[in-house]
Amino acid sequence: MHLASITLLLCSAQVQAFSLDDVATKAKALSEKNYSAPASNLPVELSELPFADYQKIQPRPEEFEWSERDTPFKLSFYHQGMHFKTPVKINEVTATTVKEIKYDPKRFNFGDLKFDQQATKNLGYAGFRVMYPINQQGKQDEIMSMLGASYFRVIGKGQVYGLSARGLTVDTALPSGEEFPYFREFWIERPKPQDKHLVIFALLDSPSASGAYRFTLRPGQDAVVDVQAKVFLRDSVGELGLASLTSMFLFDPKQPPKQHSFRPALHDSNGLAIHAGNGEWLWRPLNNPKNLAVSSWQVENPKGFGLLQRGREFSRFEDLDDRYDLRPSAWIEPKGDWGKGRIKLVEIPTQDETNDNIVAFWTPEKLPKNGQPLEFAYRMHWTLDEPALHQPDNAWVAQTLRSAGEDKQANLIRQLDDSIALLIDFEGPALAKFTQDAAPSSQVSVGDNGKLMENSLRYNPATQGWRLTLRIKVKDPEKPVEMRAALVDGDQSLSETWSYQLPAHTATSR
C-alpha cells in the first residue's frame, strides 16, 4: 500500500475517533447529574438590546471561519445579545484535533451601537450560520442557522427561511408547561475542499433530558439533513417530541383575517401531511384557532410526515417583501422502525406573523428508563417540490376553502342557513379516468358535534379535478368538529384522506 494511502486511512480513523458515541458519553454523564441551568454572562447594555439594535450586529465576511481555506463551506456566528443571554461552546474537529473556536469581537461589525468594548471580551457565541454558494458560484449564502434552544433552520436553492426544526420538544401544550431543551455545545468537522456535506455534532441538555445529535447537511436544490440521536431521560416527562417542526400559520382563504389584507394568505406552512405505516396518506389543513388546539394520529412505524407549504403561486401570497411563496416545506423521513406512537399537531392562537404558533412532532408510545438511550434517526428534506411529497399516482388536496353555508332556493336566491361550507379541491392522476357521467364517490365522516347538511361532488374543469362541498351545522360552537373525507371508487381509495378540525367558535366568529 502506498504511503499516501496509509496516511489517508490514519487521518480518516482519527476523524472517526470523534463520533456520536463521544457526545453520547457526555450526554449520559449529564443525565446522571442534577440539572444545572446556564447562567447569563451578558452585561446590561447587551441584554436589554431591542431587536432592531441586535440586528445591527453582523458578522464580517472576511472573518468567517475557514475563510482562508479552500472549502465551499464557511461558518459565521451569532453574537450574544437580547434574549440570547448564554453562550454555546463551538468546537472545530479536524483529523488530529478537537479545538474550541474562541469568541473574538473582531468577527463582528457592531454598526452604530455604542457600549463599553470591555463588556464583550468574556462573551461567547449565541449560535452559528453555515454559509455555502447555493445560488451563485463564489457567493456565500446562508443555508443553515443554529440559534436558540434546540432550534435550527435550513434552506435549499432559491429558498428563504420559513419554518424551523427542533432537536427535541418536552411536554408541549401540556398543563405542566413546556420545557425547552437547548444545544449547549457543538462540534463541527472541518470540511475538505471536495466535500459536498458538513457534519455537525451537538450536545443537548434540559431539566428532563440530555442528548447527543449528529447532523449531516447536504446542500442542493433541496437541502437534506440526516439526523442521528441518542436521548437520555434524567426525569419523568409527560410527553417527548421527536423530529419536531415549528411553523407559523396566520390566515388563508379558508380562515381569512378579521381586517382586510392585500395578502390572500400569510403562513410558513398550510398543512400537515402524514404517510402512515399502513400506507395511508393524510392531509390536515392548518388553523389559527381561538383557543389552543391539539390533534393527534395514532401511527405505527410512520413512513413520513411534515409541515408543507402546498400551493406556491405568488398570487396566493402577493408579498414582495417576505416571499412566503419561497419558504420551504420540511419532510421527515424516519429511518428504521419507530414502533407505535402518535404524530401530534399543536395549534396556538396568534395575532401576528412573528409568533410560531404551529408545532408538529412524533411522540413514541414507550419511553426508555432513565439512563437508557432512546435512539432514533431520520432524514429531513427542505424543499419547494411538494408534489414529490405525496403518492404520485394518487389524488391529493390542492386547497381547502371555507365560507358561510348557504342554500340555493327555488328562485335561485342564495340564503344563509347558519351552516359552514367547506370546499375541498382534489387533483391527481387517479381521477383522470372519471367523467361527469361516471364520477368517483366521496367518503365523509363528521364528528358528534357536527351535522352533515350537504355532501356534493362535482367536476372542476379548471383543474381537471373534483371539488367536494360539505355543509356542516355545528351543534355546540364552544367545541371543535372533527371531519374526514376522501374520494373512492367502490372499495378502492383514490385520494389521500382530508382530516380537518373545524375550530371552536368558528360558527360565531366568522
C-alpha positions in Angstrom: 0.0 0.0 0.0 1.3 3.5 -0.9 2.4 5.8 2.0 -0.2 8.4 0.9 -3.0 5.7 1.2 -1.8 4.7 4.7 -1.8 8.4 5.7 -5.3 8.9 4.4 -6.6 5.9 6.3 -5.0 7.1 9.5 -6.5 10.5 9.1 -9.9 9.0 8.4 -9.6 6.9 11.5 -8.6 9.9 13.6 -11.6 11.9 12.4 -13.9 8.9 13.1 -12.4 8.7 16.6 -14.7 11.7 17.4 -18.2 10.3 16.9 -21.7 10.4 18.1 -20.7 8.0 20.8 -18.3 10.6 22.2 -21.2 13.1 22.5 -23.5 10.4 23.9 -21.0 9.7 26.7 -21.2 13.3 27.7 -25.0 13.3 27.4 -25.3 10.2 29.6 -23.0 11.7 32.2 -25.1 14.9 32.2 -28.3 12.8 32.7 -26.8 11.2 35.8 -26.3 14.6 37.4 -28.7 17.2 38.7 -29.6 19.7 36.0 -27.6 23.0 36.1 -29.2 25.9 34.3 -26.9 28.0 32.2 -26.1 31.4 33.7 -26.2 34.6 31.8 -22.9 36.4 31.3 -24.4 39.4 29.4 -23.8 43.0 30.5 -27.0 45.1 30.8 -26.2 47.1 27.6 -26.4 43.9 25.6 -29.2 42.0 27.4 -31.6 44.9 27.0 -30.9 45.5 23.3 -34.1 45.9 21.3 -34.5 43.6 18.3 -33.6 46.4 15.8 -30.3 47.1 17.6 -29.4 43.4 17.9 -29.9 43.1 14.2 -27.1 45.7 13.7 -24.5 43.3 15.0 -23.5 41.5 11.8 -20.6 39.0 11.1 -17.7 40.3 8.9 -17.4 38.1 5.8 -13.6 38.3 5.9 -13.7 36.8 9.4 -15.9 33.8 8.6 -14.4 30.6 9.9 -12.5 28.8 7.1 -12.5 32.0 5.0 -8.8 31.3 4.3 -9.4 27.7 3.3 -10.3 26.1 0.0 -13.7 24.7 1.0 -17.1 25.8 -0.1 -18.4 25.8 3.5 -17.8 28.7 5.8 -19.1 29.5 9.3 -20.3 32.8 10.7 -21.5 33.4 14.2 -24.4 35.0 16.1 -23.4 37.4 18.8 -24.9 37.2 22.2 -27.5 39.8 23.0 -31.2 40.5 23.5 -32.7 37.2 24.9 -29.7 35.1 23.8 -28.1 35.5 27.2 -25.9 32.4 27.5 -23.1 31.3 25.2 -22.8 28.0 23.4 -19.5 26.3 23.0 -18.5 25.7 19.4 -15.6 23.4 18.5 -13.8 22.5 15.3 -13.0 18.8 14.6 -10.0 18.0 12.3 -8.1 14.9 11.6 -5.9 15.5 14.6 -7.6 17.9 16.9 -10.8 19.0 18.6 -10.4 22.7 19.4 -12.7 25.3 20.6 -13.5 28.2 18.2 -12.9 31.1 20.6 -15.0 34.2 20.7 -13.5 37.2 19.0 -15.3 40.6 18.8 -13.3 41.3 15.7 -15.5 38.9 13.8 -18.4 41.4 14.1 -19.5 44.7 12.8 -21.4 46.5 15.6 -22.7 49.3 13.3 -23.5 52.5 15.3 -24.0 50.7 18.6 -22.2 52.3 21.4 -21.1 50.4 24.5 -18.0 49.5 26.6 -15.9 47.3 24.4 -14.5 45.7 27.5 -18.0 44.4 28.1 -17.7 41.9 25.3 -14.3 40.4 25.9 -15.5 37.5 28.0 -18.6 36.7 25.9 -19.2 33.7 23.6 -21.3 32.9 20.6 -25.1 32.6 20.7 -25.1 30.2 17.7 -23.8 29.9 14.2 -24.7 30.0 10.5 -23.5 27.7 7.7 -22.5 29.6 4.5 -22.4 27.9 1.1 -22.6 29.1 -2.5 -26.0 27.5 -3.2 -27.4 30.1 -5.6 -24.3 31.6 -7.4 -20.8 30.2 -7.7 -18.4 32.1 -5.4 -21.2 33.9 -3.4 -21.6 32.8 0.1 -25.3 32.2 1.0 -26.6 31.4 4.4 -28.1 27.9 4.2 -28.4 26.8 7.8 -28.9 28.6 11.1 -28.5 27.2 14.7 -29.8 29.7 17.2 -31.8 29.5 20.4 -32.7 26.4 22.4 -32.6 23.5 20.0 -34.0 25.4 17.0 -32.4 25.2 13.6 -33.5 26.3 10.1 -32.3 25.1 6.7 -32.9 26.2 3.1 -32.1 24.9 -0.4 -31.5 26.7 -3.7 -33.8 29.7 -4.3 -35.5 29.3 -0.9 -35.9 31.8 2.0 -36.2 30.9 5.7 -39.6 29.9 7.0 -40.4 27.1 9.4 -37.9 25.7 11.9 -36.9 22.3 13.3 -36.1 21.5 16.9 -33.8 18.8 18.3 -36.4 17.8 21.0 -39.7 19.0 22.5 -40.8 18.2 26.0 -44.3 18.5 27.4 -45.6 20.7 24.5 -49.1 22.0 25.2 -49.4 20.1 28.5 -50.8 21.8 31.6 -47.4 21.3 33.4 -45.8 23.7 31.0 -43.4 23.2 28.1 -39.7 22.7 28.6 -37.2 24.0 26.0 -34.1 21.8 25.8 -31.1 23.6 24.4 -27.9 22.8 22.5 -25.1 23.7 24.9 -22.1 22.6 22.8 -21.3 21.9 19.1 -18.5 20.1 17.3 -18.2 20.8 13.6 -16.0 18.8 11.3 -13.7 21.0 9.2 -14.7 20.1 5.6 -12.2 19.1 2.9 -12.1 21.1 -0.4 -14.1 18.5 -2.3 -16.7 17.8 0.4 -20.4 18.3 -0.5 -21.6 17.8 3.0 -21.0 19.2 6.5 -21.1 17.2 9.8 -22.2 18.8 13.0 -22.4 17.2 16.4 -24.5 18.7 19.2 -24.9 18.1 22.9 -28.4 18.8 24.2 -29.5 19.5 27.8 -32.6 20.3 29.8 -34.1 19.6 33.2 -35.7 16.4 32.0 -33.3 15.1 29.3 -29.9 15.2 27.7 -29.0 14.1 24.2 -26.4 13.6 21.6 -27.0 14.5 17.9 -25.2 14.1 14.6 -26.4 16.3 11.7 -25.1 15.7 8.2 -26.1 18.7 6.0 -26.2 18.2 2.2 -26.9 21.4 0.2 -28.6 21.3 -3.1 -31.9 22.1 -5.0 -33.4 20.6 -1.9 -31.4 20.7 1.3 -31.1 17.3 3.0 -30.2 16.8 6.7 -29.6 13.3 8.1 -30.1 13.2 11.9 -28.9 10.6 14.3 -29.7 11.0 18.0 -29.4 9.4 21.4 -31.5 10.9 24.2 -31.3 10.1 27.9 -34.0 11.0 30.4 -32.9 12.3 33.8 -36.5 12.8 35.0 -40.0 11.7 34.1 -41.7 13.6 31.2 -45.3 13.8 30.2 -44.5 13.7 26.5 -41.4 13.6 24.4 -41.5 15.0 20.9 -39.0 13.7 18.3 -38.3 15.2 14.8 -40.1 18.3 15.9 -41.1 21.1 13.4 -42.3 24.6 14.3 -44.1 26.9 11.9 -46.4 29.8 11.6 -50.0 30.0 10.2 -51.9 33.3 10.5 -54.6 33.2 7.8 -55.6 31.9 4.4 -58.8 31.8 2.2 -60.4 29.2 4.5 -59.7 31.3 7.5 -59.5 35.0 6.4 -58.2 37.8 8.7 -60.6 39.9 10.7 -59.2 43.0 8.9 -58.8 43.1 5.2 -55.3 42.4 3.8 -53.9 42.7 0.3 -52.3 39.3 1.0 -54.7 36.4 0.4 -52.7 34.2 2.7 -49.9 34.6 5.3 -48.2 31.4 6.6 -44.9 29.5 6.5 -46.9 26.2 6.2 -50.6 25.5 5.5 -50.9 21.8 6.3 -49.6 18.7 8.0 -49.0 15.7 5.7 -48.7 12.2 7.1 -47.7 8.9 5.4 -48.7 6.3 7.8 -47.1 2.9 8.2 -50.1 1.2 6.7 -49.7 3.2 3.5 -52.5 5.8 4.1 -51.8 9.4 3.2 -53.4 12.2 5.3 -53.6 15.9 4.8 -54.6 18.2 7.7 -55.1 21.9 6.8 -53.7 24.2 9.5 -55.8 26.6 11.6 -55.2 29.7 13.7 -57.7 28.8 16.4 -59.4 30.9 19.0 -58.1 28.6 21.7 -55.2 26.1 22.0 -56.0 23.1 19.8 -54.3 19.7 19.9 -54.8 16.9 17.4 -53.0 13.5 17.2 -53.0 10.5 14.9 -52.1 7.0 16.2 -49.4 5.7 13.8 -47.2 2.6 13.8 -43.8 2.9 12.0 -44.6 6.1 10.2 -43.1 6.4 6.7 -43.0 10.2 6.7 -44.7 13.4 8.0 -44.1 17.1 7.6 -45.4 20.7 7.6 -45.8 21.7 4.0 -46.4 24.9 2.0 -48.8 23.4 -0.5 -49.6 25.8 -3.4 -46.7 28.1 -4.3 -48.1 30.5 -6.9 -47.1 34.1 -6.0 -50.8 35.1 -6.4 -51.6 33.1 -3.2 -49.5 35.5 -1.1 -48.8 38.7 -3.1 -46.0 39.6 -0.7 -42.9 41.0 -2.3 -41.0 41.5 1.0 -41.4 38.2 2.9 -41.8 35.9 -0.1 -43.9 33.2 1.6 -44.1 31.5 -1.8 -40.4 30.7 -1.5 -40.5 29.3 2.1 -39.7 25.6 2.1 -41.7 22.6 3.3 -40.0 20.2 5.7 -40.5 16.5 5.4 -39.4 13.9 8.0 -38.4 10.5 6.6 -37.9 8.1 9.6 -35.0 5.6 9.3 -35.8 2.1 10.6 -38.9 1.2 12.5 -40.1 3.7 15.1 -42.7 1.4 16.5 -46.0 2.6 18.0 -46.7 6.2 18.7 -48.5 9.4 17.7 -48.0 12.2 15.3 -49.1 15.3 17.2 -50.2 18.7 16.0 -50.4 21.7 18.3 -52.1 24.9 17.0 -51.7 28.1 19.2 -53.7 31.3 18.7 -51.7 34.2 17.4 -52.4 37.7 16.3 -49.3 38.3 14.1 -46.8 36.5 11.9 -43.9 37.0 14.4 -45.1 34.1 16.5 -44.5 30.5 15.5 -47.8 29.0 16.5 -47.7 25.6 14.9 -45.8 22.5 16.3 -45.7 19.0 14.9 -43.8 16.0 16.2 -43.6 12.3 16.7 -44.1 11.0 20.3 -43.3 7.3 21.0 -45.7 5.2 22.9 -43.0 3.8 25.2 -40.0 5.7 26.6 -36.8 4.1 28.0 -36.0 4.0 31.6 -33.9 6.9 33.0 -30.3 6.4 31.9 -31.1 4.2 28.9 -30.8 5.7 25.5 -33.7 6.4 23.2 -32.0 6.1 19.8 -33.6 7.3 16.5 -32.6 8.5 13.1 -34.4 10.4 10.3 -33.8 12.3 7.1 -35.1 15.8 6.6 -36.0 17.3 3.2 -36.3 21.1 2.9 -38.0 21.5 -0.4 -40.2 23.5 -2.7 -41.3 20.3 -4.5 -44.5 19.4 -2.7 -45.7 17.1 -5.5 -42.8 14.8 -4.5 -44.2 14.5 -1.0 -47.4 12.6 -1.8 -48.2 9.4 -3.6 -47.6 10.2 -7.3 -50.4 8.0 -8.7 -52.9 9.1 -6.1 -55.1 12.3 -5.7 -54.3 14.9 -3.2 -55.9 18.0 -1.7 -55.0 21.1 -3.7 -56.8 23.5 -1.4 -59.5 23.9 1.3 -61.9 26.9 1.2 -64.4 27.9 3.8 -67.4 30.2 3.8 -70.8 30.7 5.4 -73.1 27.9 4.3 -76.0 28.8 2.0 -78.9 27.1 0.4 -79.9 28.0 -3.2 -83.7 28.4 -3.2 -86.2 27.7 -6.0 -86.0 31.4 -7.1 -82.2 30.9 -7.3 -81.5 33.4 -4.5 -78.9 32.1 -2.1 -79.9 32.2 1.6 -77.6 31.7 4.5 -78.7 28.8 6.7 -76.4 29.0 9.7 -74.1 26.3 8.4 -70.5 26.3 7.5 -69.4 25.3 4.0 -66.1 23.7 3.3 -64.9 23.2 -0.3 -62.1 20.7 -0.9 -60.4 20.5 -4.3 -58.9 17.1 -5.1 -56.4 16.8 -8.0 -54.2 14.0 -9.3 -53.8 11.2 -11.9 -56.1 8.8 -10.0 -59.0 11.0 -11.1 -58.2 11.2 -14.8 -60.4 8.3 -15.8 -63.6 9.8 -14.3 -66.1 11.9 -16.2 -69.1 13.9 -15.1 -71.2 10.9 -16.2 -69.1 8.4 -14.3 -67.9 10.3 -11.2 -66.0 9.0 -8.2 -67.7 8.8 -4.8 -66.9 10.8 -1.6 -66.5 9.1 1.7 -67.2 11.5 4.5 -67.4 11.3 8.3 -68.3 14.1 10.7 -67.8 14.0 14.5 -70.6 14.1 17.0 -70.5 17.9 17.3 -71.5 18.4 13.7 -74.4 17.6 11.4 -73.7 17.0 7.7 -76.1 19.1 5.7 -74.6 18.6 2.2 -72.1 16.2 0.7 -71.8 17.0 -3.0 -69.0 16.3 -5.6 -68.7 17.9 -8.9 -66.1 18.0 -11.7 -63.8 21.1 -11.7 -62.8 21.7 -15.4 -60.4 24.5 -14.4 -58.1 22.0 -12.6 -59.3 18.7 -14.2 -60.0 17.6 -10.7 -63.1 17.3 -8.4 -64.5 19.7 -5.8 -66.1 18.3 -2.7 -68.6 20.6 -1.0 -69.5 19.9 2.6 -72.0 21.9 4.6 -71.8 21.4 8.4 -74.1 22.6 11.2 -72.2 22.9 14.4 -74.1 21.7 17.4 -72.0 23.4 20.2 -70.0 26.3 18.9 -67.8 26.1 22.1 -66.4 22.8 20.8 -64.5 21.9 17.6 -65.8 19.5 14.9 -63.6 16.7 13.6 -64.1 15.7 9.9 -62.6 13.3 7.4 -63.1 12.9 3.7 -61.6 11.0 0.8 -62.5 10.1 -2.8 -63.2 6.4 -3.5 -64.2 4.1 -6.4 -66.1 1.4 -4.7 -63.8 0.0 -2.0 -60.7 1.4 -3.7 -59.2 4.6 -2.3 -58.4 7.3 -4.9 -57.1 10.1 -2.7 -55.3 11.0 0.4 -57.5 11.5 3.4 -58.5 15.1 4.2 -58.5 15.2 8.0 -59.7 18.5 9.4 -60.7 20.1 12.7 -63.2 22.9 12.4 -62.0 25.1 15.3 -64.3 26.0 18.2 -66.1 29.3 17.9 -66.0 29.2 14.1 -69.7 29.5 13.6 -70.0 32.5 15.9 -66.8 34.4 14.9 -66.5 34.0 11.1 
